[in-house]
Amino acid sequence: MYQMNTSVSPNEIQYIVNSTTWVGSVEFRNLPLISWLVGPNGSGKTFALANMAPQLQKHLVEKHNEDNRRPIKVAYIKVSRTSSLIDSTIHRGTIEQLSSQQDIVGVVETTFNTSIGRLASKPALRIRVQATLEARLGRKINMRFDQGQLEFSMESTSATYSHQQEARGILEFIHHLSVLYDESFGGFVFDEPELSLHPQRQMWLLDEIRKLNKPCIIATHSPAMLDVRNIEDLRGVICFHGDGRPPTQISDLTLDNFRLTRLLPRLTADSNAFYFTTNPLFCEGYQDAVLFSEVIRSLGLGLAMVGNPIAAGGKDSVVQALELAHALGKKPFAIVDLDAIFDERLTQYGLNIPACKASLIKMGKADFVELRKSLTDHLDKLLPLITIEKCNRLTTELQKHKEAPGKRRLLLETVARNDETLQSHEFKNSRELIQGAFKTMCDLLEEANIFVLPLGELEHHLPGFSGDPFNVSDKDKPNTLDAELEWLKPITRKKEEVRKRYPQLVAIFDKLPLGSSVDVLPILKIELSNMLHIIVQSISLRSVTEITHISSAFSHDKWKELSQIFTCNSLTVESPQYFFGEFEILDKYG
């Protein structure tokens, strides 16, 4: 039996894609076996697939020509295939026609009908698909010809039934498998294969694609269909953008590969949606992510622009995640604890953001080094003034840190939260200098979309925290989170209450691209203005002289529409030039 050599990687191919969505063309190089096209609707993914499919097919033909003369085909599996075909029947003549087309070279657009015909004409293929369905889903396929037509039925553990009664997702899965297992295809191009598939079955489908070791390009909106396990997989992620920019691919990684290797599996397991978000929002820990998400929702703000906050897993990972997102052409945001201000990698990332760098230059600074030194100098000058006699508790805590960086962090956090320990007048000048230097650095980092929690750790911003301010224990963190989530729980909680409870967090959230609350008033004003314009015209023409005449100024359908939005409570017309009335907006908008 013919067996194709499927171990050829498409790394050597250079895809050139043109689109009306952006200007010019884009080149993609060094793609791994599986590539993913991700991005919002209307960003050009489907158009790119149509460009890339024939290039992939041509490349595979060139790679196989020396060793194998059999034509190489690429399957193009488009979106929405089964909806109009689910009730169709397949004739024997169709099967024979499919068999005669096995050697056609090129890009083959597959349909549900051709997939079922393929199963009927290739018993070995049908058996393999049936075995997979039985293992994964507990289903069997029954096929037989009756009077020249194919009867296709499904069998579960309890009954046999027509394929017309099967769930669309199962039929999609059969279609995908029948294409993937067909050895005449050397590569695949999928447009949104996740449609109608349960997330677990999407992951099964991706597993089957990986096993084949054949090149595959997938345009998807589903995190379950994206599986970036390592740096090689990352090369295959092509991010499309909704703002007219060309898509972005990381072909030559300049990121820290060691750190990236540790970050990628965690992002894939916990926050795969990051790849689909235009403005991902990173934070340090899981509890930060949960609380930020709930507070944002309680404020009535949307998460559509940033997605759910992503717990990167510590300051180092936040920096790596920011660098990765930036390299993929995204505009990432981050919320970090106060001690991140001392992280040189974080400030170096900020320096690479044009807005942040421009502000530094405007201040006459080349980088953050001088600013950080100014802050540490002020902290170092204050440290000797703190004695056991003046600041008993703070002195005790400072003594627990043997190195200067630890002492500085603790002292900065104490100053930042206005701890009573340092409220003495003799510390006033040092306090103000430290606060000024700290604010300058925070303001600059905001230019890079990095927001520093101003009071230290998250718990210091939460009224539910009742632990030791100098030592937030591992037990304090979940207990405080539970208390805050309980407070946020009532759906009747007013936005003003939320803003009052979390002023520092709200100040940060207000600067994020979260989108505003839905406001129907501007649209209603336009509708009302248009309606009043016609009424005024009718009054000037004397066709409307009292409230009961208003409906005559409009067509029947238009008045029926307007009367569902507005009501006229009164209208007095003394002359075409002098009249007054009262109109009310019906409360149907929440």
N, C-alpha and C positions, 0 to 999 in steps of 0.2 A: 504494500500500500504506500502511496506517495506520502512522504513526511517532509514538511518544509523545515529548513533550518531557521529557527526563530530567535537565535541568540544575538542577532545584529541590533546594536543600539543606534538610535538616530542622532547620536552626538555630533556627527560630522555635518549634518544638514544645517543650512542657514535659511530660516523661514523669513520671507519678506512679505509683510502684510500691509495693504493699503486700506484706507477706510474713509468714509465721509464723516465719521464721528470725530476724527482728529485730522490735522493737516499733514500731508506727506505720507511716508512709509516708515515702518518699524521693522527692525531685524531682530530675530531671536536666535541665539546660538547655544550650543552645548546643552541641549535639553536631554534629560534622562529618559528612560523608557516611558514613564508616565508624566504627562504635563497637565497642569490645571489652569484654566482660564477663569479668573474670578473677578467680580466687579458688579456694580449696580446695573439695573435694567437700562438699556439704551446706551451702554458704553462701548459697544462694538464687538462683543464676544462672538456672536453668531456670524457676523460678517468675517471676522478673523478666521473662524473655523472653515468657512467656505474657501478662503484663500489658502489655508494651510493644508487642507486635505489633498489636493492634487500635488502639492510639493512633497508631501510625505510619500505619496504613491510613487512619484518619479524617483525619489531617493531610494526607496526600497527596490525598485526595478534595477537601478544601477548597481546596488549592492549585491543583488542575487544573480545578475546576468552571467557572471563568470562561472558560477557553480551550478546554476539551475535555470533551465530554459522555460520552465512553467511560468505563465503570467502571474504577476503579483497584483492583488486587489486590495483596496482600502475600503472598509465598510464605513459609511456615513449614516449614523443612527440619529435621526432628527427628533425634535420634540413633538409630543402629541401624535402618537402613531396609531393607537388602538381605538380611539373614541368612535371613529366612523367605520371601523372594520370589524367590530366585535360580533356583528350578526351575519357577516358574509360567509359564503361557502366557497370552497376551492375545488375546481374541476380537475380531472385527471390530465386534461390537456395543459393546464397551467403547470402541473408538476413536471410534465415532460418538457415544457418550455424552459423551466428553471434548470433542469438537468442539462439541457443543451447550451446553457449560458455559463457553465462553470469556468470556461477558459477566457471569458471576456476580461480584458485588462482595463484598469482605470479605477475611478471612485464609484462605488456602488451604493446608492441610497436604498436602505433596507426599509421594509414595511412589515407590519404584523402578518399580512397575507403571505409575503415571500418567505418569512421566517417559518410559518407553518408548512408551507410548501417544501421548504428546505428540510424540515424534519421528516416529512412524508417520503421524500426522495432519497434520504440518507439514513438508513436504519441505525448505523453506528452512532451518528450524531444524536438521533432521537433517544437511543438507549443512554447515552452519556447525560443528556439533559434530564431525562426521567430519573436517573440515579441521583443527580444533584437535587432535584425537587424533592425526591423521597427523603434524602438525608437532611435537607434544610427545612422543608415545609410539611412533610408528611403527605405529599400529593403524588399521584401517578398520572401519566398521560395515556389515553387510549385513542388510537387512530385506526380507522378502517374506511375503505371505499364502499359506497353503496350507490349503485347505478351511476357510476362515474364521478360521484361527488365525495369529497373527504368529510367524514364525520369525526369531529375532534371533541373528545369528552375528557373530563377530569374525574379522578377517583380518590376520595379521602378514606378515612378509616370506617366511615359509616355509610357512604352512598356513592353512586356513580351519577354524574350530572353533566349536562352540556357545558362546553366552554363559555357559552353565552351567559351562564349563571355564575361564572367565576369572577372573583374580584379583579378589577382592572390592574391592580398592582401585581397580582400573580401572573397575569397575561403579559405585562411588561417584563417581568422577570424571565419568563419563557422566551420572549423575543430577544432579550439581551443575551441569554445563554446560547440560543441557537446561532446567533451571529458570532459570539466569542469562540465557541467550540468548532466553528467551521474552518477547517484547515486551509481552505483556499484564500482566506483573508490573511494578509501579512501585517495589517495595522488597522487601527480603529479611531474614529472620530465621533465622540458622543456629544450631543447637545442636550444638556439637562437630563441625564439618565435617572435622576432621583425622582422624577414626577410619578406620583401615585405609589411610590415605594416607601414602606416603613423604614425609619432610620437604621434599624438593625439589618434589614435586607439590603439597604444601600451599602453598608459595610461589607456584607457578604459579597455583593457584586464587585466591590473594589478588591476584595481578596481574590476573586476569580480572575480579575484583570491582571493582578500582580503575578499570579501563578503562570500565566501564559508566556511571560517574558517577551511580549511583542509590544512595539510602540503604540501608545494610545494617548490621544489628546482629548481632554474632558472640559467642557464648559459647564460650570455648575454654580448654583446658589446655596448648596447644602454643605454645612460643616462635616456631615457624616461621610461625604464623598471625597473629602480632602484629608489625606493621611501623610503628613510631613514628619517623617521619623528621623531624618538625618540631613546633613548639608547637601548631599546629592539630590534628595527629594526637593529641597528648597530651591534648587536651580530650576526646577520644573514649574514653579509657581509664577504665573504671569498675571499681574494685577492691572485690571482695566479701571479707568477713572471716569467719573460722570461729569467732569468739568472741562472736557475738551483736550486734556493732556494725553499724549501717547501712552500706551500701556508700559508698565515697568517690569523688568526682569533682572534678577541679580545673577549676572553671568560670571562676573569676576568678583568673588567675595573678598572684601577687605576688612570684614568684621573679625572679631576675636573668635577663631574657630573652636578653641577649647571651651570657652564659655557658651558659645552658640550650641555646641553639641549637647550640653547639659540642659539648655533652655528649650530646645525644639520639642523633645518628647513631652515636657510638662505643658507647653502651650497646646500641643496636639491633644493631650489627654483632657485638659481642663478648659481650654479656651480657644478651640479651633475657629470660633467665629471671628477671631481677631483678623484673619486673612480676608474676611468679607466686609470689614468695617472701614469706612473712610477715615474716621478720626478715633482710633482706639484709645481708650482711657485705661492706663495702667496704675496700679497701686502696689503696695508692698505685700500685704497679706490677705488671706481669705476673709478674715473678719472685717478688714477695711472695705473690701469689695462688697460684702453683704450690706453693711451699714450705709455706704455711699449710695448703693442702688435703692435702698428703701427710703432714704431721706429725699433723694431726687424725685422718686415717684410721689411721695407725700407732698412735695412742693408743686405737684401738677406739671412738672417739666418732663419732656420726653427723652428717651434714651435712643431714639432712632438714629441720631447722628453719630453717637459714640458707641452704641451698644452697651451691654452690661459691663461695669468696671471689671478689669482683668487682674487677678492676683498673680503677679509675676514671681513672687516668692523671695522677697528681700530686695535691698537697695541695689546690689550688684546686678540682679536679674532685671530690675526695672531699667537700668541703663542699657543693658543688652537688648531688651525688648524695644526700647525707644530707637536704638540704632537700627534694628532689624526693620521696624515699621517705616522708618524714614527711608531706608534703602529700597523699600518696596513702593515708594512713591506716596506713602500715606502722610497724614498730618497728625502725629500722635500727641497725646496729652498724658501727664503723669501727676499724681498727688503723692508726695513723699513725706516722711517724718522729718523733723527739724534737723536731726544729725546728718542728713544727706547733704547739708550745706558744705560739709567738710570733704565730700567725696570728689576727688579730682577728676574721675572719669565722667561724673555727672556734669560738672562745669565745663569739661572739654566738649561734651556733646552739645551743651548750650552754645559754646563758641562756634560750632559748625552751623548753627541756625542763623541765617542772614539778619533777621530782625534783632536778635540778641547781640550779634557781633557789631551791628551798626550802632547800637546804643552804647556799647563799650567804647567804640572809637569816638563817639560823640563826647564821652567822658574823658577822653585822652588816655584810655587804657588799651593795651594790646590783648590782654587776657584777664582771667580772674585771679591771677597770682597775687597781684598787689592788693586787691580787695580782700582776699582771704587773709593775707598777712596783716592788714589793718585790723580785721576782726580778731584774729588770734593775739595780736599785740595788746589790744584793749582788754581781752580776757586775761592775758598773762599779767597785766598790771594790777588787775583787781584781785587776783588769786592771793597775793601776800597779805592783803588787807583783811582777809577772812580768817579770823582766829576762833579758837574754842570759846573764848569769853564772849565774843560778839555774835557768833553764828554757830552755836553748839552743834545742831543737827547737820547743817550743811558741811561744817568742817569734818564731822564724822564720816559723811558720805564721800567727801573728796579724798579722804585718807584711804578709802578702799581702792582707789585707782592709783596705780603705781606710775603710769606713764602720763605725759602731758596731754595727749589727745583725749584721753578719757576724762580728765579733769575739766578740759575746755568744754566738752559736750555737756557735762553735767552742769557746769556753771552757766552756759548759754541757755539751757532749758530752764534753769531756775530764774534767770533774768527774764526770759521770754514770757513766762507765765505769771510774772509779777509776784513771785512768792514773797510772803511777809518777811522771810529771813533777810532780804536785802532792801527793806523799805527805809532803813536808817538814812538820815540826811547825808552822812559821810560817804555813802555809796552812790548818791544821786548822779554825780557827774560821770562816773564810770558806767553806770547803768545806761544813761542816755547815749554815750558814745557807742556802747555795744549794740544797743537797739538800733541806732542809726546805721551802723555798718552792716548789721544783719538785714535790715530792711532794704538797703541798697542791693545786696546780693539777691534777695528774694525777688525784688522788682525786675532785676535783669533776667533771672531764670524764668520769670513769667513770660518774658519775650520769646522764650524757647518753649512755651506751653508746659513748663514744669512749675507746679505749685507746692510750696513748702507749708506743711501744717505749722501755724505760727506759735503754738503752745507746746510743741514737743511731740510726744506720742499721741495717738488718736484718743486714748482714754482721757487725756487732759481736756479734751474738747467736749466731753460727754457728761451731762449732769448726773447720769446714773452711776458714775464712777465714785466709789467711796473708799478706795484703797489708799496705800501710801504713795504720795506724789513722787517720792524719790525712787521708789521701787515698785513698778507695775508688775505684779506677779503673773505667771501663766494662768493661775486660777482667776485672777481679776479680769482678764481679757474676755473669756466667754461669758462670765457672769454679767459684766457690764454690757456686752452685746445683747444678751437676753433681755436685760432690763430696758434697753433702748428700743428693741424690736417690740416689746410688749407695749411701751408707751406709744409707738407709732401705729400700733395695730388698729385702733378704732377708725373706721372709714369716715367718721364724722369729724376727725381731727382737722382743725382749720389750718390753712397754709400760714397764717400769721403766727399761730402757736409754734409751728415747726421752725419758722424763721427766727423767732425769739429764743427758742431752745438751742439752736445750733448756729449762732451768728458767724463764727469763723468759717465753718464748713459752707454755709450758704454764700458767703462772700466769694469763695472759690467757685462754687457751682454756677454762680451768676456769670462767671467769666468763661464758662465752657460752652461749646456750640450745641446746647441741649435742645434748642428750639423753644419757642414761646408757647404758651397755652393757646388752644384754639379760640379764636375770637370771631364770632359771626357778625358783630356789630358793623364793621366797615361795609360788608356786603349788604346788610340790611339797609344801611344808610343810602347806598346806591339805588337799591330797589325802591325805597321810599321816595327818593328824589325823582326818579323816573316817573313813578305813579303820580306824584304831586304836580309834576310838569304838565302831564296830560289833563289832570283835573283843572288846573289853573287855565289852560288853554280853552277847555270846555266852558268854564265859567265866563271867560272873556267873550266867547261866542254866544253866550246866553243859553247854551244847551243843557247846562247844569245850573239849577237855581235853588235846589234843596238836596238834602242828604239822600233821598230816595232816587235821585237822578244820577248818582255817581256811577252806578254800574253801567249806564248807557254810554259812558265815555269809552268803554272798552269792549272788545269782542267777548263773546260768551265764555270762551275757554280762558282768555286772559283774566277776566274778572274772577272766574272760579279759582284760578291759581293765586291771585292777589288776596282774595278773601280768606285763604288759608294762612296767610302771613300777617295781614293787617286787618284792623277793624276801625271803622270811622264812628266815633262816639257822638260827634256833633258837627254840624256845618251850618253856618249862617251867612247868607249872601245878601248884602244890602245893595250892592251894585257890582258891575263887572270889575270895578277897580277896588272895591272895599268888601272884604269877606274874611271870615276867620272860622277855624274848625279845629277839632281835636282828633288825632289819629293815634292808634295804639298798636304796638308790636305784640302779637300773640306770643305767649311764653311757651315755645315748643323747642327750645334750644338748650335746656339744661342750665 
